[in-house]
C-alpha cells in the first residue's frame, strides 16, 4: 500500500508541475489519462502481492528520480543555491 501511495504521489507532483507551468487543465488531464492508461497497459498482470509492491516501488522510485532531476535542472537554470 505504501509503494502505491508513493507512486501516486509522484504522478500527482508531475500533474501539478504541468499545470503550474502551462496553466492548462487539459494538459494536466492528459497527463492523468496517460499515467492511468500506461499503468493499465504496461503494469504486470496476475502478480503476487509482493510482486505488485515491487512494481509500484520501482515505478515510484523512477518518478521521484525524474522529479528530482527536473528540480535540480530548474535550480541550475535559475542559478539558485541549494543553501538559500
N, C-alpha and C positions, 0 to 999 in steps of 0.2 A: 504494500500500500504506500509506503514512504517513497519508493522509487517512482511509482506512478505520479505521486504529488510533485516530486522533483521535476519530472519530465514535463508535466503540465505547467508548472511554474515557469520553466524555460520558454515554453511556447507562448505563454501569456506575456512574458517580458518582450519577446520578439514582436508580438502583435502590438503592444503598447509603443514600442520603438517605431514601428512602421507608421502608426497613426500620428505619433508626435512629430515625425519628420515629413510626413506627406499631408497631414490633416485630411486624410481621405478614409472615410468609414468603409468604402468599397474595397480599398486595398487591404484594410485590416480584416474584412470579412473573407476576402480571397485567401489571405494567409491562414485563417482559421480553417477554411474549406480544404486547402491543400494539406495542411497538417493532419486533419481528421481523415481525409481520403488516403493519404500516404500511410498512415498508421494502419488503416484497414487493409490496404493492398500489400504493403511490404512487411507488416508485422507477422510474427510467427503464428502458425496455426497449430492447434492441438498440442500445446506445450504444458508441461507441469507448472505448478505454481512457482517453483524455484526458477525454472526457465523463463517464465514471464517476468519475474522480478529482475533477473539478469538482463533481459531485453530492455526493460524500462530504465534500468540503471545505466546501461550503455547509452541509450537514447538521450537521457537527461544529461549525462556527462558530456556528450557531444554538443548538445545545445548550449550548456554553460561554457564550454570551450569557445564556441562561436561567439557567444555574448561577451566573454572576457576579452577575446581578440579584438572584437569591434570596439570595445570600450578603450583599450589601450591604443588603438589606431586613432580614435577620437581624441584622446589625450595628446597624442603626438601631433596631430594636425592643429589642435588649438594651443599647443605649447604650454599646457598646464603642468604644474609639478604634482607628483603624487603626494608630496608632503604638505601641500597647502590645502 
